[in-house]
């Protein structure tokens, strides 16, 4: 499968929102309450991505092929990290029909390349502790647990997110 990685445009918002919702449902089915998964609607995601892309709040990259956008990745500096050399990967989602085609790897490679070019020293992310597919992907990229845990309650179920981080080559 041939695809290119490029910066997201406002015209990509609807497709990014659709991928976000579909991939979220695919990735988290059985890992968290179904009603919590279903609370992530297309309309909410369109609003989120319109704001992020429209106000340039973070870097958003898309994987694009002849069928259009098939995946996206978002990274940047949260407010608490502004002005540092530390960045956070906040989202990477691939259309479920295109998982396993190397799209996530290419998106991550471009992200890391951009971070290294900007002299970033490290990147961190949060991942659900029982999301084995994501944990395997990030471990393969060189991320390791920091020991930080964030707990969130969804419909009386406690979800544990663990922080992973990676030092970048200087």
CORDA-V716828 format. One record per backbone hydrogen bond with DSSP energy under -0.5 kcal/mol. CO is the residue of the C=O (numbers start at 1). NH is the residue of the N-H. E is the energy in kcal/mol with one decimal. If there is no record, write none. Layout:
CO:NH:E, CO:NH:E
This chain:
4:64:-3.0, 6:62:-3.1, 9:12:-2.3, 10:13:-1.6, 12:16:-2.7, 13:17:-2.8, 14:18:-2.1, 15:19:-2.7, 16:20:-2.8, 17:21:-2.3, 18:22:-2.6, 19:23:-3.1, 20:24:-2.2, 21:25:-2.2, 22:26:-2.1, 23:27:-3.4, 24:28:-2.3, 25:29:-0.8, 28:31:-2.3, 28:32:-1.2, 32:30:-0.6, 33:36:-0.6, 33:37:-2.0, 34:38:-2.6, 35:39:-0.7, 36:39:-0.6, 37:40:-1.5, 39:41:-1.3, 41:45:-2.3, 42:46:-2.9, 43:47:-2.0, 44:48:-2.3, 45:49:-2.9, 46:50:-2.3, 47:51:-1.9, 48:52:-2.5, 49:53:-2.4, 50:54:-2.4, 51:55:-2.2, 52:57:-2.2, 52:58:-0.6, 53:56:-0.8, 59:75:-2.3, 60:8:-3.2, 61:73:-2.3, 62:6:-2.3, 62:64:-0.5, 63:70:-3.0, 63:71:-0.9, 64:4:-2.9, 65:68:-2.2, 68:65:-2.4, 70:95:-2.9, 71:63:-2.5, 72:93:-2.3, 73:61:-2.8, 74:90:-2.0, 74:91:-1.6, 75:59:-3.0, 76:78:-0.6, 76:88:-3.1, 78:81:-2.4, 78:82:-0.8, 79:82:-1.0, 81:84:-2.0, 85:121:-3.1, 85:122:-1.6, 87:124:-2.1, 88:76:-2.0, 88:90:-0.7, 91:74:-2.7, 93:72:-2.6, 95:98:-2.9, 96:99:-0.9, 98:101:-1.3, 102:106:-2.1, 103:107:-2.6, 104:108:-2.6, 105:109:-2.7, 106:110:-2.1, 107:111:-2.2, 108:112:-2.8, 109:113:-2.2, 110:114:-2.5, 111:115:-2.4, 112:116:-2.6, 113:117:-2.3, 114:118:-1.4, 115:120:-2.7, 116:119:-1.5, 121:168:-3.4, 122:87:-2.2, 123:166:-2.2, 124:89:-3.0, 125:164:-2.6, 127:162:-3.1, 128:131:-2.1, 130:132:-1.5, 131:135:-2.6, 132:136:-2.7, 133:137:-2.0, 134:138:-2.8, 135:139:-2.4, 136:140:-2.1, 137:141:-1.1, 138:143:-2.3, 139:142:-1.4, 144:165:-2.5, 148:163:-2.2, 150:161:-3.2, 152:154:-0.5, 152:159:-4.0, 154:157:-1.3, 157:154:-3.1, 157:159:-0.6, 159:152:-2.3, 159:161:-0.6, 160:129:-3.2, 161:150:-2.8, 162:127:-2.2, 163:146:-2.4, 163:147:-0.6, 164:125:-2.2, 165:144:-2.4, 166:123:-2.2
